[in-house]
Amino acid sequence: MMLRRAGLGLLVGAILMAPVGASAGPALVFEPYNGTVFYAEDPDAQWFPASLTKLMTAYVAFQALKDGSLKPDTKLICSKEATEQAPSKLWLKVGESITLDVALKVLIVESANDVAVMIAEGVAGSQDAFVQRMNEAAQHLAMTHTRYANVNGLPNEEQVTTARDLAKLTRAIIVEFPEYAGLFQTIQVQVGNKVMRSHNGMLVSYPGADGMKTGFICESGFNIVVSATRDGRKLVAVVLGEPSIASRRERATDLLDNGFRRYFWKSLFGTSLDGLAIQASLTDGPAHLKDSVCGGGGTKPVTSRKRITKKGKSRAALNLDADSAVAAATATVNGATDAAAADHRSREGHQEDLA
């Protein structure tokens, strides 16, 4: 009887320590300064990063600014290759220019694929040379399961990452380049008469949110890396492969809320990013979610609340364990954010970073 009670206690404890509805896609919650992992699910499953690629694009640009090879007011010229990128875009014409400082803001806020190429050409001379720097940086950061093939995250079978590797990159950005923290908090940026607003609705809807980046292509589903700070404590959530903007926000919210609630105990007993046991076969390829997320051919996501994993199993999306008062207070903001993203999709018909 005592053994049964002890077993029941352990089971209840395990349930209490795990985020509600934790049977979704790759996810990871961690403390960025010491790298302590609070929760991880399929952290080494390969995934298409989509516009989360631009976190590395920014990181390599930050390195160039730090070594003095470029300055914030360095002018970047729009090339023909930049104009040929799919949306999201700034839509500059060949020969037009913006400064590197403005380009980085547009890169993060608007997730502009043409501007990513402009940054690459300005920093390294060509996109290919910049991609080489991205892969070198990934190796230096021990992002052992990440490969880059372009600078913006547009569809490419060779461009893959994992939740753990994205956590390592995010940690490097936060720790090595704190002077750019404000860039990832920016909600809107204006270039000429164009006003661009962030795809990251959690900057508005989640109390304490202060970064980082969203991403979407049909094959990857909806991805996000989001940081938040409460009472001087900072956490970062990585969420990959959600079927909609709403479910992505709900899952990230649930993971962060659980992390903050259990911050003390997890900070004492959690493992590190490097110490976390490998939880996926390294021979598995990335999941392809096009049929389940975009309906098998278009760029418009389907409305199903289920998703298909790389092993062909259907998994339900999360049910929120969110505070009802916060949910009610942010419902209007969330609806407006999703409506704006949907309108953006229908007008431009692009695959990249819809949220």
C-alpha positions in Angstrom: 0.0 0.0 0.0 2.8 2.4 0.9 4.6 1.6 -2.3 1.4 2.2 -4.2 0.9 5.6 -2.5 4.6 6.5 -3.2 4.1 5.6 -6.9 0.9 7.6 -7.0 2.8 10.6 -5.5 5.5 10.4 -8.1 2.9 10.2 -10.9 1.1 13.2 -9.5 4.4 15.1 -9.2 5.3 14.3 -12.7 1.9 15.6 -14.0 2.3 18.8 -12.0 5.8 19.4 -13.3 4.9 18.9 -17.0 3.1 21.6 -19.0 -0.5 21.0 -19.7 -1.1 19.2 -23.0 2.6 18.6 -23.6 2.0 16.1 -26.4 2.7 18.5 -29.3 5.7 19.2 -31.5 9.3 20.1 -30.7 9.5 22.6 -27.8 12.0 23.8 -25.2 11.9 26.3 -22.4 15.2 27.5 -20.8 16.9 30.2 -18.8 19.3 32.0 -21.2 22.0 33.2 -18.9 23.0 29.9 -17.4 21.4 27.7 -20.0 19.2 25.7 -17.6 16.5 23.7 -19.4 13.1 23.8 -17.7 11.2 21.6 -20.2 12.1 19.9 -23.5 10.2 17.8 -26.0 11.8 16.4 -29.1 14.6 19.0 -28.8 16.8 17.2 -31.4 14.2 16.5 -34.0 15.2 18.2 -37.2 12.9 21.0 -38.4 12.8 23.6 -41.1 13.6 26.9 -39.3 11.7 29.2 -41.8 12.3 32.8 -40.7 13.9 31.8 -37.4 16.9 31.6 -39.8 17.0 35.4 -39.5 18.2 35.1 -35.9 21.4 33.7 -37.3 21.4 36.4 -40.0 21.2 39.0 -37.3 23.9 37.2 -35.2 26.4 37.2 -38.0 25.6 40.9 -38.7 26.2 41.7 -35.0 29.6 40.1 -35.2 30.5 42.3 -38.2 29.4 45.4 -36.2 31.4 44.3 -33.2 34.6 43.7 -35.2 34.2 47.1 -36.9 34.0 45.8 -40.5 30.7 47.6 -40.8 28.9 50.4 -38.9 25.2 51.0 -38.2 25.1 53.8 -40.8 26.8 51.6 -43.5 24.6 51.8 -46.6 23.3 48.5 -48.1 22.5 48.6 -51.8 19.5 46.5 -53.1 20.7 44.1 -55.7 18.8 42.2 -58.4 19.1 39.0 -56.3 17.5 40.8 -53.4 14.5 41.9 -55.5 14.0 38.3 -56.7 13.2 37.0 -53.1 9.7 36.0 -52.3 7.7 38.1 -49.7 7.7 39.2 -47.0 9.7 42.1 -48.5 10.6 45.8 -48.2 10.1 46.0 -52.0 13.1 48.2 -52.7 14.2 48.6 -56.3 17.6 47.7 -57.7 20.1 50.4 -56.6 18.0 51.8 -53.7 19.6 51.7 -50.3 19.0 51.7 -46.6 21.5 51.7 -43.6 22.5 48.5 -41.8 20.8 49.8 -38.7 17.4 50.2 -40.5 18.0 46.9 -42.3 18.3 45.0 -39.0 15.0 46.5 -37.8 13.2 45.6 -41.0 14.8 42.1 -40.9 13.3 41.4 -37.4 10.1 43.3 -37.5 8.9 42.7 -41.1 11.0 39.6 -41.6 11.9 41.0 -45.1 13.6 38.4 -47.3 15.0 40.9 -49.7 16.6 42.8 -46.8 18.2 39.6 -45.5 20.0 39.3 -48.8 21.0 42.9 -48.7 22.6 42.4 -45.3 24.4 39.3 -46.5 25.8 41.1 -49.5 26.8 44.1 -47.4 28.5 42.0 -44.7 30.1 39.2 -46.8 29.9 40.3 -50.4 27.5 37.6 -51.5 24.7 35.4 -50.0 26.9 32.3 -50.5 29.8 33.8 -48.5 27.4 34.9 -45.8 25.8 31.5 -45.6 29.3 30.1 -45.0 29.7 32.4 -42.1 26.3 31.3 -40.7 27.4 27.7 -40.8 30.8 28.6 -39.2 28.9 30.4 -36.4 26.6 27.4 -36.0 29.6 25.2 -35.5 31.2 27.6 -33.1 28.0 27.6 -31.0 27.8 23.8 -31.1 24.6 23.8 -33.1 25.5 20.4 -34.3 22.3 19.5 -36.1 21.8 22.8 -38.0 22.6 23.5 -41.6 22.0 26.8 -43.4 21.5 27.1 -47.2 20.1 30.6 -47.4 19.9 33.8 -45.3 16.2 34.2 -44.9 14.6 30.8 -44.3 12.7 30.5 -47.6 12.0 26.8 -48.4 15.1 24.7 -48.9 15.4 21.0 -48.1 19.0 21.4 -47.0 18.2 24.1 -44.4 17.4 22.4 -41.0 17.7 23.0 -37.3 16.4 21.8 -34.0 14.8 23.3 -30.9 18.0 22.7 -28.9 20.2 24.4 -31.5 17.8 27.4 -31.8 18.0 27.7 -28.0 21.8 27.8 -28.2 21.6 30.5 -30.9 19.1 32.6 -28.9 21.2 32.3 -25.8 24.3 33.6 -27.7 22.4 36.6 -29.0 21.1 37.5 -25.5 24.4 36.9 -23.7 26.9 38.2 -26.3 24.9 41.1 -27.7 22.7 42.6 -25.0 23.0 46.0 -26.7 20.6 44.8 -29.4 17.9 43.6 -27.0 15.7 46.5 -28.0 15.8 45.4 -31.6 13.8 42.2 -30.8 11.3 44.2 -28.7 10.5 46.6 -31.6 6.8 46.4 -32.5 6.9 48.6 -35.6 9.4 50.3 -37.9 8.9 53.0 -40.6 11.0 53.3 -43.8 10.0 56.2 -45.8 6.2 56.2 -45.9 6.0 52.4 -45.2 5.0 51.4 -41.6 5.7 47.8 -40.8 4.4 46.0 -37.7 5.9 43.0 -36.0 4.6 39.5 -36.8 5.3 38.6 -33.2 1.9 39.2 -31.6 3.2 37.9 -28.2 5.1 41.2 -27.8 1.6 42.7 -27.3 -0.4 39.8 -25.8 2.0 38.2 -23.4 2.9 40.1 -20.2 6.7 40.5 -20.0 7.4 39.4 -23.6 10.6 41.1 -24.8 11.7 39.2 -28.0 12.6 37.3 -30.3 11.3 36.1 -33.7 8.5 34.1 -35.6 8.7 32.0 -38.7 6.4 30.1 -41.1 6.6 28.1 -44.3 4.1 25.4 -45.1 6.6 22.6 -44.6 7.6 23.8 -41.1 4.3 25.0 -39.7 4.2 28.0 -37.4 7.5 28.5 -35.4 8.5 30.9 -32.7 11.3 31.8 -30.3 9.9 34.1 -27.7 11.6 35.5 -24.6 9.9 37.0 -21.5 11.0 38.6 -18.3 9.1 38.7 -15.0 10.3 39.8 -11.6 13.9 39.9 -12.9 13.7 36.3 -14.2 14.1 35.6 -17.9 12.9 32.6 -19.9 12.9 31.7 -23.5 10.5 29.3 -25.2 11.1 27.6 -28.6 8.0 26.2 -30.3 8.1 24.5 -33.7 5.5 23.1 -36.1 2.2 24.5 -34.8 -0.7 24.4 -37.2 -1.8 28.0 -36.7 -0.9 31.4 -35.3 -3.3 30.9 -32.4 -2.0 27.5 -31.4 1.6 28.7 -31.6 0.8 31.5 -29.3 -1.2 29.2 -26.9 1.6 26.7 -26.7 4.3 29.3 -26.1 2.1 31.0 -23.5 1.5 27.7 -21.7 5.2 26.8 -21.7 6.3 30.2 -20.4 3.6 30.3 -17.8 4.5 26.9 -16.5 8.2 27.9 -16.5 7.6 31.0 -14.4 5.4 29.1 -12.0 8.1 26.5 -11.4 11.1 28.8 -11.8 12.6 28.2 -8.4 12.6 24.4 -8.4 13.6 24.1 -12.1 16.5 26.5 -11.6 17.8 24.2 -8.8 17.3 20.9 -10.5 17.1 21.5 -14.2 19.7 20.3 -16.6 21.7 22.4 -19.1 21.3 22.7 -22.9 24.5 20.7 -23.4 23.6 18.2 -20.6 20.1 17.4 -21.9 20.0 13.9 -23.2 19.5 13.4 -26.9 15.9 12.6 -27.4 15.5 12.0 -31.2 17.2 9.8 -33.8 19.8 11.8 -35.6 19.0 9.9 -38.8 15.5 11.3 -39.0 14.8 14.0 -41.6 12.8 17.1 -40.9 9.0 16.9 -40.7 7.0 18.0 -43.8 3.8 19.6 -42.7 2.6 21.1 -46.0 -0.4 18.8 -46.3 -1.6 19.2 -42.7 -0.8 22.9 -42.4 -1.5 24.3 -45.8 -4.0 21.8 -47.2 -1.7 20.1 -49.7 -0.8 22.8 -52.2 -1.6 26.3 -51.2 0.0 28.8 -48.8 -3.1 29.3 -46.7 -3.0 27.2 -43.5 -5.9 24.9 -42.8 -8.0 25.4 -39.7 -7.6 21.9 -38.2 -6.5 21.8 -34.6 -4.4 18.6 -35.3 -1.1 18.2 -36.8 0.9 15.3 -38.4 4.3 14.5 -37.1 7.2 13.1 -39.1 6.2 9.6 -37.9 2.7 10.1 -39.2 1.0 10.2 -35.9 -1.7 12.7 -35.1 -1.3 14.9 -32.0 -3.7 17.3 -30.5 -2.8 20.9 -30.0 -2.5 22.3 -26.5 -5.3 23.3 -24.2 -4.3 26.5 -22.5 -3.6 26.6 -18.8 -3.6 30.4 -19.0 -5.1 32.8 -16.5 -8.6 33.7 -17.6 -8.2 37.3 -16.7 -5.1 37.6 -18.9 -6.9 35.7 -21.7 -9.9 38.0 -21.6 -7.8 41.2 -21.5 -5.7 40.1 -24.5 -8.5 38.5 -26.6 -9.1 41.7 -28.6 -5.4 42.2 -29.3 -4.9 38.6 -30.3 -7.9 38.7 -32.7 -6.6 41.8 -34.3 -3.2 40.3 -34.7 -4.5 37.1 -36.3 -6.9 39.0 -38.6 -4.0 41.2 -39.8 -1.9 38.2 -40.5 -4.7 36.5 -42.4 -5.2 39.7 -44.5 -1.5 39.9 -45.1 -1.5 36.3 -46.4 -4.4 36.8 -48.8 -2.9 40.0 -50.2 0.6 38.7 -50.8 0.1 34.9 -51.1 3.5 34.3 -49.7 4.8 31.4 -47.6 7.3 33.2 -45.4 6.7 34.4 -41.8 3.0 35.0 -41.7 3.0 35.7 -38.0 
